[in-house]
Each structure stands twice: as structure tokens, then as C-alpha cells.
Amino acid sequence: MVEFSMGTLESDIKQLPDVHIFTDYMASWYQITDDLPKYRDDRNSEKQD
């Protein structure tokens, strides 16, 4: 598995997000509005409610 910034690609992206990672570090004003799983750090960390 490789994770990278989607803004670095020049072509269409067919893969959809499947999780939110590093949610402990997101901006205080950002709101996650979907039902995807959330992880405090990487995918191996504690899941967030």
C-alpha cells in the first residue's frame, strides 16, 4: 500500500477514499461529513468513533 497526496497526480483518479487517517491532527475547523472509518493516526492505530 502506498499513500500520497492526491494533488500530485495529473490524470483522473478512479480510486475513492476508504478511510480518514491522522484525524487527531486535522484542522479544528474541518468536519468529516461521511461515514468512512476514522483512525487517530495511521490505519494501524486506534479507530475513532
PQR file with spaces between the fields and no chain letter, atoms N, CA, C, O and H, PARSE charges and radii, in Angstrom:
ATOM       1  N    MET     1       0.841   -1.158    0.000 -0.4000 1.5000
ATOM       2  CA   MET     1       0.000    0.000    0.000 -0.0000 2.0000
ATOM       3  C    MET     1       0.899    1.236    0.000  0.5500 1.7000
ATOM       4  O    MET     1       1.914    1.286    0.695 -0.5500 1.4000
ATOM       5  N    VAL     2       0.509    2.213   -0.780 -0.4000 1.5000
ATOM       6  CA   VAL     2       1.224    3.480   -0.849 -0.0000 2.0000
ATOM       7  C    VAL     2       0.220    4.605   -0.615  0.5500 1.7000
ATOM       8  O    VAL     2      -0.872    4.584   -1.182 -0.5500 1.4000
ATOM       9  H    VAL     2      -0.316    2.173   -1.344  0.4000 1.0000
ATOM      10  N    GLU     3       0.574    5.580    0.208 -0.4000 1.5000
ATOM      11  CA   GLU     3      -0.286    6.736    0.424 -0.0000 2.0000
ATOM      12  C    GLU     3       0.473    7.981    0.004  0.5500 1.7000
ATOM      13  O    GLU     3       1.650    8.138    0.329 -0.5500 1.4000
ATOM      14  H    GLU     3       1.462    5.597    0.669  0.4000 1.0000
ATOM      15  N    PHE     4      -0.203    8.868   -0.720 -0.4000 1.5000
ATOM      16  CA   PHE     4       0.422   10.096   -1.193 -0.0000 2.0000
ATOM      17  C    PHE     4      -0.649   11.141   -1.412  0.5500 1.7000
ATOM      18  O    PHE     4      -1.838   10.822   -1.440 -0.5500 1.4000
ATOM      19  H    PHE     4      -1.159    8.740   -0.983  0.4000 1.0000
ATOM      20  N    SER     5      -0.246   12.359   -1.564 -0.4000 1.5000
ATOM      21  CA   SER     5      -1.186   13.468   -1.783 -0.0000 2.0000
ATOM      22  C    SER     5      -1.822   13.340   -3.157  0.5500 1.7000
ATOM      23  O    SER     5      -1.119   13.229   -4.162 -0.5500 1.4000
ATOM      24  H    SER     5       0.719   12.618   -1.542  0.4000 1.0000
ATOM      25  N    MET     6      -3.140   13.355   -3.206 -0.4000 1.5000
ATOM      26  CA   MET     6      -3.847   13.210   -4.477 -0.0000 2.0000
ATOM      27  C    MET     6      -3.568   14.379   -5.418  0.5500 1.7000
ATOM      28  O    MET     6      -3.710   14.235   -6.632 -0.5500 1.4000
ATOM      29  H    MET     6      -3.711   13.445   -2.390  0.4000 1.0000
ATOM      30  N    GLY     7      -3.176   15.531   -4.883 -0.4000 1.5000
ATOM      31  CA   GLY     7      -2.879   16.689   -5.709 -0.0000 2.0000
ATOM      32  C    GLY     7      -1.633   16.526   -6.559  0.5500 1.7000
ATOM      33  O    GLY     7      -1.369   17.360   -7.425 -0.5500 1.4000
ATOM      34  H    GLY     7      -3.060   15.648   -3.897  0.4000 1.0000
ATOM      35  N    THR     8      -0.856   15.466   -6.333 -0.4000 1.5000
ATOM      36  CA   THR     8       0.362   15.260   -7.115 -0.0000 2.0000
ATOM      37  C    THR     8       0.089   14.544   -8.436  0.5500 1.7000
ATOM      38  O    THR     8       0.998   14.402   -9.253 -0.5500 1.4000
ATOM      39  H    THR     8      -1.071   14.788   -5.629  0.4000 1.0000
ATOM      40  N    LEU     9      -1.131   14.096   -8.658 -0.4000 1.5000
ATOM      41  CA   LEU     9      -1.464   13.367   -9.882 -0.0000 2.0000
ATOM      42  C    LEU     9      -1.986   14.309  -10.957  0.5500 1.7000
ATOM      43  O    LEU     9      -2.648   15.304  -10.663 -0.5500 1.4000
ATOM      44  H    LEU     9      -1.870   14.211   -7.994  0.4000 1.0000
ATOM      45  N    GLU    10      -1.677   13.980  -12.202 -0.4000 1.5000
ATOM      46  CA   GLU    10      -2.127   14.806  -13.319 -0.0000 2.0000
ATOM      47  C    GLU    10      -3.283   14.176  -14.081  0.5500 1.7000
ATOM      48  O    GLU    10      -3.881   14.832  -14.934 -0.5500 1.4000
ATOM      49  H    GLU    10      -1.138   13.172  -12.440  0.4000 1.0000
ATOM      50  N    SER    11      -3.609   12.928  -13.797 -0.4000 1.5000
ATOM      51  CA   SER    11      -4.691   12.251  -14.514 -0.0000 2.0000
ATOM      52  C    SER    11      -5.891   12.051  -13.590  0.5500 1.7000
ATOM      53  O    SER    11      -5.813   12.304  -12.387 -0.5500 1.4000
ATOM      54  H    SER    11      -3.123   12.396  -13.105  0.4000 1.0000
ATOM      55  N    ASP    12      -7.000   11.595  -14.171 -0.4000 1.5000
ATOM      56  CA   ASP    12      -8.192   11.320  -13.375 -0.0000 2.0000
ATOM      57  C    ASP    12      -7.895   10.250  -12.330  0.5500 1.7000
ATOM      58  O    ASP    12      -7.087    9.350  -12.558 -0.5500 1.4000
ATOM      59  H    ASP    12      -7.064   11.390  -15.148  0.4000 1.0000
ATOM      60  N    ILE    13      -8.554   10.360  -11.193 -0.4000 1.5000
ATOM      61  CA   ILE    13      -8.364    9.412  -10.092 -0.0000 2.0000
ATOM      62  C    ILE    13      -9.607    8.540  -10.016  0.5500 1.7000
ATOM      63  O    ILE    13     -10.711    9.038   -9.794 -0.5500 1.4000
ATOM      64  H    ILE    13      -9.211   11.091  -11.008  0.4000 1.0000
ATOM      65  N    LYS    14      -9.426    7.236  -10.202 -0.4000 1.5000
ATOM      66  CA   LYS    14     -10.563    6.320  -10.169 -0.0000 2.0000
ATOM      67  C    LYS    14     -10.770    5.716   -8.783  0.5500 1.7000
ATOM      68  O    LYS    14     -11.864    5.243   -8.475 -0.5500 1.4000
ATOM      69  H    LYS    14      -8.529    6.831  -10.383  0.4000 1.0000
ATOM      70  N    GLN    15      -9.749    5.725   -7.955 -0.4000 1.5000
ATOM      71  CA   GLN    15      -9.840    5.174   -6.603 -0.0000 2.0000
ATOM      72  C    GLN    15     -10.540    6.175   -5.688  0.5500 1.7000
ATOM      73  O    GLN    15     -10.198    7.358   -5.682 -0.5500 1.4000
ATOM      74  H    GLN    15      -8.861    6.110   -8.205  0.4000 1.0000
ATOM      75  N    LEU    16     -11.505    5.712   -4.926 -0.4000 1.5000
ATOM      76  CA   LEU    16     -12.201    6.567   -3.968 -0.0000 2.0000
ATOM      77  C    LEU    16     -11.596    6.387   -2.579  0.5500 1.7000
ATOM      78  O    LEU    16     -11.039    5.329   -2.287 -0.5500 1.4000
ATOM      79  H    LEU    16     -11.783    4.751   -4.930  0.4000 1.0000
ATOM      80  N    PRO    17     -11.694    7.401   -1.717 -0.5600 1.5000
ATOM      81  CA   PRO    17     -11.197    7.253   -0.347  0.2800 2.0000
ATOM      82  C    PRO    17     -11.925    6.115    0.361  0.5500 1.7000
ATOM      83  O    PRO    17     -13.110    5.880    0.124 -0.5500 1.4000
ATOM      84  N    ASP    18     -11.190    5.399    1.247 -0.4000 1.5000
ATOM      85  CA   ASP    18     -11.831    4.331    2.003 -0.0000 2.0000
ATOM      86  C    ASP    18     -11.725    4.541    3.513  0.5500 1.7000
ATOM      87  O    ASP    18     -12.413    3.859    4.272 -0.5500 1.4000
ATOM      88  H    ASP    18     -10.227    5.590    1.439  0.4000 1.0000
ATOM      89  N    VAL    19     -10.891    5.458    3.960 -0.4000 1.5000
ATOM      90  CA   VAL    19     -10.755    5.788    5.386 -0.0000 2.0000
ATOM      91  C    VAL    19     -10.253    7.226    5.525  0.5500 1.7000
ATOM      92  O    VAL    19      -9.807    7.840    4.556 -0.5500 1.4000
ATOM      93  H    VAL    19     -10.332    6.012    3.344  0.4000 1.0000
ATOM      94  N    HIS    20     -10.335    7.748    6.745 -0.4000 1.5000
ATOM      95  CA   HIS    20      -9.685    9.008    7.111 -0.0000 2.0000
ATOM      96  C    HIS    20      -8.574    8.649    8.085  0.5500 1.7000
ATOM      97  O    HIS    20      -8.815    7.949    9.069 -0.5500 1.4000
ATOM      98  H    HIS    20     -10.697    7.250    7.533  0.4000 1.0000
ATOM      99  N    ILE    21      -7.358    9.120    7.821 -0.4000 1.5000
ATOM     100  CA   ILE    21      -6.233    8.830    8.715 -0.0000 2.0000
ATOM     101  C    ILE    21      -5.705   10.129    9.323  0.5500 1.7000
ATOM     102  O    ILE    21      -5.940   11.217    8.798 -0.5500 1.4000
ATOM     103  H    ILE    21      -7.163    9.688    7.022  0.4000 1.0000
ATOM     104  N    PHE    22      -4.993    9.995   10.434 -0.4000 1.5000
ATOM     105  CA   PHE    22      -4.397   11.118   11.156 -0.0000 2.0000
ATOM     106  C    PHE    22      -5.442   12.144   11.588  0.5500 1.7000
ATOM     107  O    PHE    22      -5.197   13.349   11.528 -0.5500 1.4000
ATOM     108  H    PHE    22      -4.802    9.111   10.861  0.4000 1.0000
ATOM     109  N    THR    23      -6.608   11.664   12.025 -0.4000 1.5000
ATOM     110  CA   THR    23      -7.681   12.578   12.415 -0.0000 2.0000
ATOM     111  C    THR    23      -7.360   13.368   13.680  0.5500 1.7000
ATOM     112  O    THR    23      -7.960   14.418   13.911 -0.5500 1.4000
ATOM     113  H    THR    23      -6.807   10.685   12.074  0.4000 1.0000
ATOM     114  N    ASP    24      -6.427   12.889   14.505 -0.4000 1.5000
ATOM     115  CA   ASP    24      -6.014   13.667   15.688 -0.0000 2.0000
ATOM     116  C    ASP    24      -5.282   14.944   15.290  0.5500 1.7000
ATOM     117  O    ASP    24      -5.116   15.838   16.119 -0.5500 1.4000
ATOM     118  H    ASP    24      -5.940   12.036   14.317  0.4000 1.0000
ATOM     119  N    TYR    25      -4.843   15.046   14.045 -0.4000 1.5000
ATOM     120  CA   TYR    25      -4.038   16.176   13.587 -0.0000 2.0000
ATOM     121  C    TYR    25      -4.757   17.066   12.585  0.5500 1.7000
ATOM     122  O    TYR    25      -4.156   17.998   12.049 -0.5500 1.4000
ATOM     123  H    TYR    25      -4.978   14.319   13.371  0.4000 1.0000
ATOM     124  N    MET    26      -6.036   16.799   12.319 -0.4000 1.5000
ATOM     125  CA   MET    26      -6.737   17.618   11.329 -0.0000 2.0000
ATOM     126  C    MET    26      -7.050   18.999   11.899  0.5500 1.7000
ATOM     127  O    MET    26      -7.085   19.188   13.115 -0.5500 1.4000
ATOM     128  H    MET    26      -6.525   16.042   12.754  0.4000 1.0000
ATOM     129  N    ALA    27      -7.270   19.933   11.028 -0.4000 1.5000
ATOM     130  CA   ALA    27      -7.579   21.305   11.444 -0.0000 2.0000
ATOM     131  C    ALA    27      -8.858   21.321   12.279  0.5500 1.7000
ATOM     132  O    ALA    27      -9.793   20.570   12.003 -0.5500 1.4000
ATOM     133  H    ALA    27      -7.242   19.779   10.040  0.4000 1.0000
ATOM     134  N    SER    28      -8.897   22.165   13.285 -0.4000 1.5000
ATOM     135  CA   SER    28     -10.045   22.226   14.190 -0.0000 2.0000
ATOM     136  C    SER    28     -11.327   22.646   13.467  0.5500 1.7000
ATOM     137  O    SER    28     -12.424   22.324   13.924 -0.5500 1.4000
ATOM     138  H    SER    28      -8.138   22.775   13.509  0.4000 1.0000
ATOM     139  N    TRP    29     -11.201   23.355   12.354 -0.4000 1.5000
ATOM     140  CA   TRP    29     -12.367   23.831   11.617 -0.0000 2.0000
ATOM     141  C    TRP    29     -12.882   22.821   10.594  0.5500 1.7000
ATOM     142  O    TRP    29     -13.948   23.021   10.011 -0.5500 1.4000
ATOM     143  H    TRP    29     -10.310   23.616   11.983  0.4000 1.0000
ATOM     144  N    TYR    30     -12.129   21.730   10.368 -0.4000 1.5000
ATOM     145  CA   TYR    30     -12.524   20.741    9.367 -0.0000 2.0000
ATOM     146  C    TYR    30     -13.528   19.762    9.956  0.5500 1.7000
ATOM     147  O    TYR    30     -13.349   19.292   11.079 -0.5500 1.4000
ATOM     148  H    TYR    30     -11.263   21.567   10.841  0.4000 1.0000
ATOM     149  N    GLN    31     -14.579   19.451    9.212 -0.4000 1.5000
ATOM     150  CA   GLN    31     -15.584   18.479    9.646 -0.0000 2.0000
ATOM     151  C    GLN    31     -15.654   17.333    8.649  0.5500 1.7000
ATOM     152  O    GLN    31     -15.774   17.550    7.443 -0.5500 1.4000
ATOM     153  H    GLN    31     -14.725   19.833    8.299  0.4000 1.0000
ATOM     154  N    ILE    32     -15.579   16.126    9.159 -0.4000 1.5000
ATOM     155  CA   ILE    32     -15.752   14.942    8.318 -0.0000 2.0000
ATOM     156  C    ILE    32     -17.247   14.679    8.235  0.5500 1.7000
ATOM     157  O    ILE    32     -17.912   14.512    9.257 -0.5500 1.4000
ATOM     158  H    ILE    32     -15.482   15.950   10.138  0.4000 1.0000
ATOM     159  N    THR    33     -17.765   14.644    7.035 -0.4000 1.5000
ATOM     160  CA   THR    33     -19.221   14.549    6.864 -0.0000 2.0000
ATOM     161  C    THR    33     -19.667   13.242    6.218  0.5500 1.7000
ATOM     162  O    THR    33     -20.821   13.125    5.805 -0.5500 1.4000
ATOM     163  H    THR    33     -17.225   14.780    6.205  0.4000 1.0000
ATOM     164  N    ASP    34     -18.777   12.261    6.123 -0.4000 1.5000
ATOM     165  CA   ASP    34     -19.174   10.965    5.561 -0.0000 2.0000
ATOM     166  C    ASP    34     -19.058    9.885    6.640  0.5500 1.7000
ATOM     167  O    ASP    34     -18.705   10.176    7.783 -0.5500 1.4000
ATOM     168  H    ASP    34     -17.839   12.356    6.458  0.4000 1.0000
ATOM     169  N    ASP    35     -19.350    8.668    6.276 -0.4000 1.5000
ATOM     170  CA   ASP    35     -19.348    7.559    7.231 -0.0000 2.0000
ATOM     171  C    ASP    35     -18.125    6.654    7.106  0.5500 1.7000
ATOM     172  O    ASP    35     -18.134    5.531    7.610 -0.5500 1.4000
ATOM     173  H    ASP    35     -19.636    8.431    5.347  0.4000 1.0000
ATOM     174  N    LEU    36     -17.077    7.129    6.441 -0.4000 1.5000
ATOM     175  CA   LEU    36     -15.869    6.315    6.310 -0.0000 2.0000
ATOM     176  C    LEU    36     -15.211    6.137    7.680  0.5500 1.7000
ATOM     177  O    LEU    36     -15.327    7.013    8.537 -0.5500 1.4000
ATOM     178  H    LEU    36     -17.069    8.041    6.031  0.4000 1.0000
ATOM     179  N    PRO    37     -14.517    5.001    7.895 -0.5600 1.5000
ATOM     180  CA   PRO    37     -13.818    4.795    9.163  0.2800 2.0000
ATOM     181  C    PRO    37     -12.781    5.892    9.400  0.5500 1.7000
ATOM     182  O    PRO    37     -12.193    6.416    8.454 -0.5500 1.4000
ATOM     183  N    LYS    38     -12.563    6.230   10.664 -0.4000 1.5000
ATOM     184  CA   LYS    38     -11.594    7.270   11.044 -0.0000 2.0000
ATOM     185  C    LYS    38     -10.548    6.661   11.973  0.5500 1.7000
ATOM     186  O    LYS    38     -10.886    5.915   12.892 -0.5500 1.4000
ATOM     187  H    LYS    38     -13.040    5.804   11.432  0.4000 1.0000
ATOM     188  N    TYR    39      -9.285    6.979   11.730 -0.4000 1.5000
ATOM     189  CA   TYR    39      -8.178    6.494   12.554 -0.0000 2.0000
ATOM     190  C    TYR    39      -7.403    7.673   13.111  0.5500 1.7000
ATOM     191  O    TYR    39      -7.106    8.629   12.394 -0.5500 1.4000
ATOM     192  H    TYR    39      -9.011    7.585   10.983  0.4000 1.0000
ATOM     193  N    ARG    40      -7.077    7.598   14.394 -0.4000 1.5000
ATOM     194  CA   ARG    40      -6.365    8.690   15.070 -0.0000 2.0000
ATOM     195  C    ARG    40      -5.007    8.971   14.418  0.5500 1.7000
ATOM     196  O    ARG    40      -4.617   10.130   14.276 -0.5500 1.4000
ATOM     197  H    ARG    40      -7.319    6.822   14.976  0.4000 1.0000
ATOM     198  N    ASP    41      -4.297    7.931   14.026 -0.4000 1.5000
ATOM     199  CA   ASP    41      -3.016    8.079   13.320 -0.0000 2.0000
ATOM     200  C    ASP    41      -3.128    7.342   11.986  0.5500 1.7000
ATOM     201  O    ASP    41      -3.985    7.663   11.163 -0.5500 1.4000
ATOM     202  H    ASP    41      -4.613    6.989   14.141  0.4000 1.0000
ATOM     203  N    ASP    42      -2.263    6.360   11.780 -0.4000 1.5000
ATOM     204  CA   ASP    42      -2.336    5.607   10.523 -0.0000 2.0000
ATOM     205  C    ASP    42      -3.388    4.498   10.616  0.5500 1.7000
ATOM     206  O    ASP    42      -4.093    4.386   11.619 -0.5500 1.4000
ATOM     207  H    ASP    42      -1.567    6.099   12.448  0.4000 1.0000
ATOM     208  N    ARG    43      -3.485    3.696    9.580 -0.4000 1.5000
ATOM     209  CA   ARG    43      -4.507    2.648    9.523 -0.0000 2.0000
ATOM     210  C    ARG    43      -4.347    1.592   10.602  0.5500 1.7000
ATOM     211  O    ARG    43      -5.296    0.859   10.882 -0.5500 1.4000
ATOM     212  H    ARG    43      -2.912    3.788    8.766  0.4000 1.0000
ATOM     213  N    ASN    44      -3.195    1.496   11.205 -0.4000 1.5000
ATOM     214  CA   ASN    44      -2.943    0.505   12.252 -0.0000 2.0000
ATOM     215  C    ASN    44      -3.210    1.056   13.649  0.5500 1.7000
ATOM     216  O    ASN    44      -3.048    0.334   14.633 -0.5500 1.4000
ATOM     217  H    ASN    44      -2.424    2.091   10.978  0.4000 1.0000
ATOM     218  N    SER    45      -3.611    2.303   13.754 -0.4000 1.5000
ATOM     219  CA   SER    45      -3.831    2.929   15.059 -0.0000 2.0000
ATOM     220  C    SER    45      -5.264    2.694   15.534  0.5500 1.7000
ATOM     221  O    SER    45      -6.055    2.007   14.888 -0.5500 1.4000
ATOM     222  H    SER    45      -3.743    2.889   12.954  0.4000 1.0000
ATOM     223  N    GLU    46      -5.564    3.289   16.683 -0.4000 1.5000
ATOM     224  CA   GLU    46      -6.885    3.160   17.273 -0.0000 2.0000
ATOM     225  C    GLU    46      -7.932    3.820   16.391  0.5500 1.7000
ATOM     226  O    GLU    46      -7.744    4.932   15.897 -0.5500 1.4000
ATOM     227  H    GLU    46      -4.921    3.847   17.207  0.4000 1.0000
ATOM     228  N    LYS    47      -9.033    3.114   16.205 -0.4000 1.5000
ATOM     229  CA   LYS    47     -10.146    3.665   15.439 -0.0000 2.0000
ATOM     230  C    LYS    47     -10.853    4.713   16.279  0.5500 1.7000
ATOM     231  O    LYS    47     -10.974    4.564   17.495 -0.5500 1.4000
ATOM     232  H    LYS    47      -9.185    2.210   16.606  0.4000 1.0000
ATOM     233  N    GLN    48     -11.313    5.756   15.641 -0.4000 1.5000
ATOM     234  CA   GLN    48     -12.018    6.843   16.322 -0.0000 2.0000
ATOM     235  C    GLN    48     -13.515    6.676   16.075  0.5500 1.7000
ATOM     236  O    GLN    48     -13.921    6.245   14.996 -0.5500 1.4000
ATOM     237  H    GLN    48     -11.215    5.877   14.653  0.4000 1.0000
ATOM     238  N    ASP    49     -14.329    7.011   17.058 -0.4000 1.5000
ATOM     239  CA   ASP    49     -15.790    6.901   16.910 -0.0000 2.0000
ATOM     240  C    ASP    49     -16.335    7.928   15.969  0.5500 1.7000
ATOM     241  O    ASP    49     -17.543    7.972   15.735 -0.5500 1.4000
ATOM     242  H    ASP    49     -14.000    7.362   17.934  0.4000 1.0000
